[in-house]
Amino acid sequence: MDKVVATTAEAVADVHDGASLAVGGFGVSGVPTVVIQALLDKGVRDLSVVSNNCGAIGTGLAVLLDAGRISRVTGSYIGANKEFARQYLGGEIELELIPQGTLAERLRAGGSGIPAFYTPAGVGTQVADGGLPWRYDGQGGVAAASPPKEVREFDGVPYVLERAIETDFGLVRAAKGDRHGNLVFNKAARNFNPLAAMAGRVTIAEVEELVEPGEIDPDHVHVPGVFVQRVVELTPEQACDKQIEKRTVTEASS
């Protein structure tokens, strides 16, 4: 039952070239930066990543992206990541853009054993009709586009069929975790981390605070240990190393 591994290198030892990853985090909040760095050090490539966004300000998934280790991204937000935009428009990377709520539900469904579901999000757009550019050819043309999806009416309202997402590995960062893999997330870090943990067949959690089984109130557990296979305890320095995407300050009053 003790799922703690000694090092991040040990935790990612079986992550292979071409693996699919569900990665938690929302902006720069709750991103498993230490495990991601271990993947960079390991040298794996041709990764297929499912995440809300693909890193920002040179941290998180951006380090794998900048190194050319990612071949496909399924996400909701490119944002201000200029390197991501350059690779996508240049035909170097494939991108499947999904409405944010749909992405969340596809991950949750994958972890819950639900193969597909209907949603009104995207009906009447290229999300349902197909034709969204997945990959460009580097010369302004579209090399691969999204296929049309099934649309069905319920009580006179159209809904589009969306498939669940399951991945080889899930990578998450928790504020607290115990040796059985039960996890607690802090504020916005709870947005996608629990869903990524559920969707991964093997989930690796880096935790800022490791506690013994029984120290977390069962009512406070956000992800039960059944979804987590490996736990990595961060050092105090790693736990405190957090980025601020857009720092704002107020002038001191006189």
Sequence and secondary structure as in RCSB ss.txt:
>XXXX:A:sequence
MDKVVATTAEAVADVHDGASLAVGGFGVSGVPTVVIQALLDKGVRDLSVVSNNCGAIGTGLAVLLDAGRISRVTG
SYIGANKEFARQYLGGEIELELIPQGTLAERLRAGGSGIPAFYTPAGVGTQVADGGLPWRYDGQGGVAAASPPKE
VREFDGVPYVLERAIETDFGLVRAAKGDRHGNLVFNKAARNFNPLAAMAGRVTIAEVEELVEPGEIDPDHVHVPG
VFVQRVVELTPEQACDKQIEKRTVTEASS
>XXXX:A:secstr
   B S HHHHTTT  TT EEEE  BTTBT  HHHHHHHHHHT  SEEEE SB  BTTBTHHHHHHTT EEEEEE
SB TT HHHHHHHHTTSSEEEE  HHHHHHHHHHHHHT  EEEESTTTTSHHHH   EEEE SSSSEEEE     
EEEETTEEEEEEE   EEEEEEEESEEETT  EE  GGGGTTHHHHHHHEEEEEEEESSEE TTSS GGG SB G
GG  EEEE  HHHHH    SS        
